[in-house]
């Protein structure tokens, strides 16, 4: 991916990490870009399962009839050696279908997970959320996980979720 890199090492439990400059017409910002990916059967193409180390928002949702507030452990602004970087998480999901003895790629979903600075827009309350219950069992001591609902995120900001079909179907950017 072409970008203006910053020579700074980032750490985390995410597939790809890069410090970079993000240029806007009137300014540039230092960004800590985190990209995670996963392949899953097409039946699960509507969500992405995330760990708290992969996002900076607070998960506000209702689980087993109770309101929960679980903070993501990725900082909203990452500071390394007195330099601030805006954290950005992109999730890439490869959706495949099992055909006989192989897996066939059907589509790719790319989602821009909102930074925690945007909490009031994307998840202000347990009733207004982009999250679904994760695939973890608290009774077995498994760490908290949550599923990002692509549909709910797309309803709040269409550009944040792009579904890329495979040829011969053309890709059209969704606003």
C-alpha positions as CSV (number, residue, x, y, z in Angstrom):
1,X,0.0,0.0,0.0
2,X,1.5,3.3,-1.0
3,X,1.7,5.8,1.8
4,X,4.0,8.4,3.4
5,X,5.6,6.2,6.1
6,X,7.0,7.3,9.4
7,X,10.0,5.4,10.7
8,X,8.3,4.3,14.0
9,X,7.7,0.7,15.1
10,X,4.2,-0.1,16.4
11,X,3.2,-3.0,18.6
12,X,-0.1,-4.8,19.0
13,X,-2.0,-8.0,18.3
14,X,-2.9,-6.9,14.8
15,X,-1.7,-8.3,11.4
16,X,-0.4,-5.1,9.9
17,X,0.9,-2.0,11.8
18,X,2.3,1.1,10.2
19,X,3.0,4.6,11.4
20,X,2.3,7.0,8.5
21,X,1.3,10.5,7.5
22,X,-2.3,11.1,6.4
23,X,-2.4,14.1,4.2
24,X,-5.5,16.4,4.0
25,X,-5.8,19.5,1.9
26,X,-5.0,21.9,4.8
27,X,-2.9,19.7,7.1
28,X,-1.2,16.4,7.7
29,X,-1.8,14.1,10.7
30,X,0.3,11.3,12.1
31,X,-1.6,8.0,12.0
32,X,-1.1,4.6,13.6
33,X,-2.7,2.4,11.0
34,X,-3.7,-1.1,12.2
35,X,-5.1,-3.6,9.7
36,X,-6.4,-7.0,10.7
37,X,-7.8,-9.7,8.5
38,X,-9.7,-12.9,8.8
39,X,-11.1,-15.5,6.4
40,X,-14.5,-17.0,7.3
41,X,-17.4,-18.9,5.7
42,X,-19.7,-16.8,3.7
43,X,-22.5,-17.5,6.3
44,X,-20.6,-15.2,8.7
45,X,-20.0,-12.3,6.2
46,X,-22.2,-9.9,8.1
47,X,-19.9,-9.5,11.1
48,X,-16.3,-9.4,12.3
49,X,-15.2,-10.7,15.6
50,X,-12.8,-8.4,17.4
51,X,-10.8,-8.4,20.6
52,X,-10.6,-5.3,22.8
53,X,-7.0,-4.9,21.7
54,X,-8.2,-4.1,18.2
55,X,-10.3,-1.0,18.8
56,X,-10.4,2.2,20.9
57,X,-14.2,2.6,21.4
58,X,-16.1,1.6,24.5
59,X,-18.5,-1.3,23.6
60,X,-22.0,-0.2,24.9
61,X,-24.5,-3.0,24.4
62,X,-27.1,-5.1,26.1
63,X,-25.9,-8.7,27.0
64,X,-28.1,-11.1,28.9
65,X,-30.5,-8.3,29.7
66,X,-27.8,-6.0,31.2
67,X,-26.2,-2.9,29.9
68,X,-22.4,-3.4,29.5
69,X,-19.6,-0.9,29.0
70,X,-16.3,-2.5,28.0
71,X,-13.5,-0.3,26.9
72,X,-11.3,-1.1,23.9
73,X,-7.6,-1.3,24.9
74,X,-6.3,0.4,21.8
75,X,-5.8,4.1,22.7
76,X,-7.6,6.7,20.7
77,X,-4.4,8.6,20.4
78,X,-1.2,6.6,20.6
79,X,1.8,8.4,22.1
80,X,5.3,7.1,21.3
81,X,8.3,9.2,22.5
82,X,6.2,12.3,23.0
83,X,4.7,12.1,19.5
84,X,1.0,11.6,19.0
85,X,-0.6,9.3,16.4
86,X,-4.3,9.0,15.7
87,X,-5.2,5.3,15.8
88,X,-7.1,3.8,12.9
89,X,-8.3,0.2,12.6
90,X,-9.3,-1.3,9.3
91,X,-10.7,-4.8,9.3
92,X,-10.5,-7.0,6.1
93,X,-12.7,-10.1,5.9
94,X,-12.3,-12.7,3.2
95,X,-15.7,-14.4,2.7
96,X,-15.4,-17.9,1.3
97,X,-17.7,-20.8,0.4
98,X,-16.7,-24.5,0.9
99,X,-17.0,-26.3,-2.4
100,X,-16.2,-30.0,-2.4
101,X,-12.6,-30.2,-1.1
102,X,-11.7,-26.5,-1.4
103,X,-12.6,-23.0,-0.3
104,X,-13.7,-20.5,-2.9
105,X,-13.3,-16.8,-2.2
106,X,-16.7,-15.1,-2.8
107,X,-16.1,-11.5,-1.7
108,X,-14.0,-9.3,0.5
109,X,-15.4,-6.9,3.1
110,X,-13.4,-3.9,4.2
111,X,-14.5,-2.0,7.3
112,X,-13.1,1.1,8.9
113,X,-13.7,0.7,12.6
114,X,-14.5,4.1,14.2
115,X,-12.0,5.6,16.6
116,X,-13.2,6.0,20.2
117,X,-13.2,9.8,19.6
118,X,-16.4,9.2,17.6
119,X,-18.1,7.3,20.4
120,X,-21.1,9.6,20.5
121,X,-21.9,9.1,16.8
122,X,-21.4,5.4,16.5
123,X,-22.2,3.9,19.9
124,X,-23.7,6.5,22.2
125,X,-25.8,4.0,24.2
126,X,-26.5,0.3,24.5
127,X,-29.6,0.8,22.4
128,X,-27.7,2.7,19.6
129,X,-24.8,0.5,18.8
130,X,-22.7,-1.1,16.0
131,X,-21.8,-4.1,18.2
132,X,-23.3,-7.6,18.6
133,X,-22.5,-10.2,21.2
134,X,-19.1,-11.8,20.6
135,X,-18.2,-15.5,20.4
136,X,-16.8,-15.8,23.9
137,X,-18.0,-17.7,27.0
138,X,-17.5,-15.7,30.2
139,X,-18.5,-18.7,32.2
140,X,-15.4,-20.5,30.9
141,X,-13.2,-17.5,31.6
142,X,-12.7,-16.6,27.9
143,X,-11.6,-13.0,27.2
144,X,-14.3,-10.6,26.1
145,X,-14.9,-10.4,22.3
146,X,-17.5,-8.5,20.4
147,X,-18.8,-8.7,16.8
148,X,-18.8,-5.6,14.7
149,X,-22.1,-5.5,12.7
150,X,-21.3,-4.4,9.2
151,X,-25.0,-3.6,8.5
152,X,-25.3,-1.4,11.6
153,X,-22.0,0.4,10.9
154,X,-23.0,0.9,7.2
155,X,-26.4,2.3,8.4
156,X,-24.5,5.0,10.4
157,X,-21.9,5.8,7.7
158,X,-22.1,3.9,4.4
159,X,-18.5,4.6,3.3
160,X,-17.1,2.7,6.4
161,X,-18.1,-0.7,5.0
162,X,-17.2,-1.7,1.4
163,X,-18.1,-5.1,0.0
164,X,-15.8,-6.0,-2.9
165,X,-17.2,-8.7,-5.1
166,X,-15.0,-10.9,-7.3
167,X,-15.0,-10.5,-11.1
168,X,-17.0,-10.6,-13.3
169,X,-19.1,-8.5,-10.8
170,X,-17.9,-4.9,-10.8
171,X,-17.0,-3.1,-7.5
172,X,-18.8,0.1,-6.9
173,X,-17.8,2.4,-4.0
174,X,-20.6,2.7,-1.4
175,X,-21.1,6.1,0.1
